[in-house]
Amino acid sequence: MKLFSAAILVAALVAGCPAPPAPPATVTDAGPKPPEGRALKILNQCADAVWIQQQGHTGSPAVTKLAKGGTATYPIPDAGLPSVRYWPKTGCDETGNNCKVGQSSPPCPPAGCAPPVDSKLEATWGCSLADKTKCAMTQQGNPVGNTFWNASAVDGYTLPFRINASATSEGCTDVDCSGLDMNQCPTSENLSQGLAQQHPEFSAVDLHVVGETGGCYSPCAALTYPTFGGKGQQPPSADAPAPYCCPTPPVSPAQCSGGPVVKTKYVTAVHAGCHSTAYGYAYDDTLGLRQCDPKVEVTMVLCPGVPAVVVPAPMGG
């Protein structure tokens, strides 16, 4: 995804880049107490328990356990919060770590952290204060303004989900990725078209994450991640992954949107599974980024309406 102005989401959204380090690992069972002001709510409709990992949400636990049917509430201060992210983990231990799915940040299991292909919500929560001089500041030193959020599958996906805004408007609409399905993760993706040359060794890539974990790689992540079935550690700007990762430079937004990534089975599956409401590749901005009133409240539902769990891929590779 293209990085927008400083008041907008500035989290690490470029596909292929690892997630930043997690805050100290604490796990809390979600309680029923409602917030006094606006808040993000995450509901677990999956068949089993889910742990929510968050990064950047000051004042909230790093990991929150949600039993089946449980809800986690993340109060949002009136001053706003810049650059935060949330994602689900499953099959975790009592500390909320060593998870089968979603352990993409430290502490890493002995086999290493899973690739950051998580289904996730990324946001900059807007400032609702009348005195804008008291708003939270971005990393670039600019005050937070409106709320900006997206549901990104630029790196991959794990669980299906739905995200609803309390007040929708043009540019602030719901996301419905309830159709994401591991069965639709491509097993033979043609990623052979490089920036300047062909790479026949990548003409039939299985995008399933391999090992005692689960998830579906995006084309960029598959070509840049070194383990769990990834095809090697190379930068997104290298010839083979560049048309799928779209770093700028060397790939312009127009080149990316007119290049091979748009025609991949993966992007087609994400657009179908998310009903064309979420990012499938880096410059998929017309489908992904939401700009909302600072006072908007957002609810994320995991496994909406279906008893879904991620089934880890077979051992191998």
N, C-alpha and C positions, 0 to 999 in steps of 0.2 A: 504494500500500500504506500502511496505517496505520503510523505510527512507534511502536514498542513501547518498553518501559522502557529505561533507559540501558544496562543490561547486555546488551541485545539489539542486533541489527544496526541501525546508525544511518547507514548509507550513504545517498546520495541516491537513494531508491527512488521518489519521487513522479513519476509519469509526466509527460513534457513538459519536465522540467528537464534542462538540459544536463549532461553528465558533468563532474566536476571536472577541473582541469588534471592532465595526466599527469606522472609523475616524469621526471627527465632521460632523454632517449631513448638508451638503450644497447641493443644487440642481441647476443644470445648464442645460439650453436647449442646445443641441448640435449645434454647429455652423459649417459653411462650410469651415473654414480656414484650409488649409492643413499644415502638419508639415514640418519643414525644414529638418529633418532627418528621421530615421526609426521610426515606430509607430505601435501600435496595433490599428486596426480598428474594430468596432463592428457595424453591420448593422441590422436594425430592419425590417424584412419582415413579421412580424405578422400583424394580422388584426387591432390591436389597439396599443396605445402607450405602451412603455416599459421603465422602469427606470433601468439603470445599476448601481449597487452598486459595489464599488471597495474597497479593503483593501490593503494598502501597496504601492500604486502607488503615490509616492511623487510628489506634484505639480499639481495633477489633482483633480477635485471635487470628493467628496465622493459619490455623486449621480448625474447621468446625465440622463435627460429625452430625450427619442428618440420617436418622432412621427412616425407614420407608414411611412416606407421608409426612415427614418432618419439614420444618421451615427454618431457615437462618435469616436473621435480620441484621443489616449493616446500616446503622444510623449515619446520615450524611450531614456534616456540619454546615451551617448557613454560609460559612466562608468558602465552601467548596473543597474539592480534593482533586489534584491533578494526577494523571497517569497511574491509574490503578487497574488491576486485572484480577479475574476470578475464574477458577476452573474446577471441574469435578475430578475426584479420584475414587477408585473402587478397589476392594480387596486389600484394605490397609490393616496394619497392626493397631494395637491399643493406643499408640501415640499419634496415629493418623499418618504414618509414614510406611516405608517399605511396601508401597501399594503395587498391586498387579497392573493397574491402569492409572496413569496420571502422575507418576513419581518423576516428574521432569525437572525438579529443582532439589537442591540439597535438603536433608542428608541423602546421599545416593546409596542404593543397595550395593552389595559386593560386585554385582555384574555391571554397575554403572547406572547413572540416571537414564530414565527412558527418554526418547526423543520428544521435544516439545510440540507434539501434534494435537494437543488437547483442544476439545471444544471449549471455547472461552468467551467471556465477556470482557471487553476492554473499554475503559471510560475515563473521561475527565468530568467530574461532577461540578456543575456550575455554581456560581456564587449568587445567593439570593439576598444578600445584604443591601440595604439602601445606600450605605456608605461604601462605595467600591474601593476606597483606599484600604479597607480592612479585609479584602478578598485574599484567598490563598494565592500563592505565586507558583508559576510553572518553573521548571528547571532553568528556563531562559530568563527568568526574572520578570515575567509579565503577569498581570493579574488574571485569574480565571474569570471567564465571562459566562457564556451559555454552557449547557451540558452537551457534551459530545460523547457518543458511544458507538460501538460496533460489535457485531458478532463475527469473528474472523475465522475462516477456514483456510487462510493463506498457508499455514504450516501443516494443516491436516485436521482430523476430527476424531472424536471418540464416541461420546454419547449424543443422542438426539436431544433437542431442546427447543423451547419457545421463549421469546422475550416480549413482554408487553409494556408499553408506556401508558402512564395514567391519563395523559392527554395527548392524543395524536394530532398531527397537523402535517402540512407539506414539509418534508425533510425530517419529520419525527414520527416514524411509522413503526409498527410492530415487526418482529422477526419471527419467522416460522420455519425452523429447521427440524421439525418433528419427523420429517421423512429421511433424515440421515440414517444410513443402514450400512453396517460392515459388509453385508452381502453385495453392496453396490461398489465397494472399494475395488478399483481395477486390478486385475491379476496379470494383465499384459498390456501395459501402457507404452506407446511408442514415444520415447523421449530422445530420439536420435538426432533431431535437428539442432545443431549447435549454432552459435552466433555467426561463425565463419566457415564451419565445416561440419560434416556428418560424423556421428558417433554410433556406428552400428551395434556396438556392445550394449547400448541402451535402447534397443529397438523393441524390447518386450519386458518391461520392468514390472514386477509385482509390487504394488504400493502398500501391501499389508506390512505393518510393523512385525518383525520376527522375534521370537523368544517368549519368555514368560511375562509378556505384557500384551497390550492390545492397542489398536489404533490404526488409522489410515494415513499414510504419508501424502502430503501434496507432492506434485512433481519436483518442485524446488527442494523440499526437505529430503526427498528420496535421493537426489543427486548430490547433496551436500553433507548428509549425516554419515558418520563413519562406522556405526555399529547398528545392531538390531535390524539388519537387512538393508541399511542404507548403502549407497554405492561409493562411498569414500569421502574423505574430508578434503573438500576443495572449496574455495571461496565462491560466493554467488556470482561474482564477476567473471569467473572462468568460462571458457568457450562453451562447454557442455551445459552447465546450468543457467547461464545468463539469460537465454530467451524464456526460461520458466520462472526464474527468480526476479528478473527485471530490475536490477540495481541501476540507479541513475546517477552518474554515467556507469556503463556505456550504453544502456538501453533507455531510450526515451519513452515517455508514456504512450506516445502514438505507436512506436515500434512494439511495445508490449501488448497493447490492445489489438494490434494487427498481426501478432506473432503466433507461434504454435501453441502457447499455453492455453489460449482461449478455446482451442479446438480439442483439447485433451478430454479423455473420458472422465478424468477426475473433476474438472471444472463443470462438465455437463452433469455429472452426478450430484455435485454440490448445489448447482443451480436448481436441479430438480428436487433434491431433498430439502432444500431451503426455500422452495417456491420463489426463486430469484429475489431473495431478501437479504443475502449475506455474501460477504467477500468470498470469491473462489480463487482469486489470484491477486497479485500485488496492486494493480491499478483498476481494480473492480469497484471504483469509488461510487459509481451511480447506484450500486446495489447495497453497499455496506454502511457507509458513514451516516449516523443520525445526528442532527443538530436540533436540540430541544430547549424549551424554556428552562431556566435554571431551577425552577421549582418542581420539575417533572419527577415522578417516582417510577421506578422500573422494577418489574417482577420477572425473574427467570425461572422457568419450569423445566426440570430435567426429566427426560422420558415422558413427555406429555401424552397422556392417554394410552400409553402402551407399557406393558411390563418388560422393559428392555434392560439388558445388561450387555456390556462389551465382552465378547468371548475371545480370550487371548488366542493369537495365531499359534500354530504348531511350532515346536522347537525346530530350529534348523538355521542354516546360513550363518 
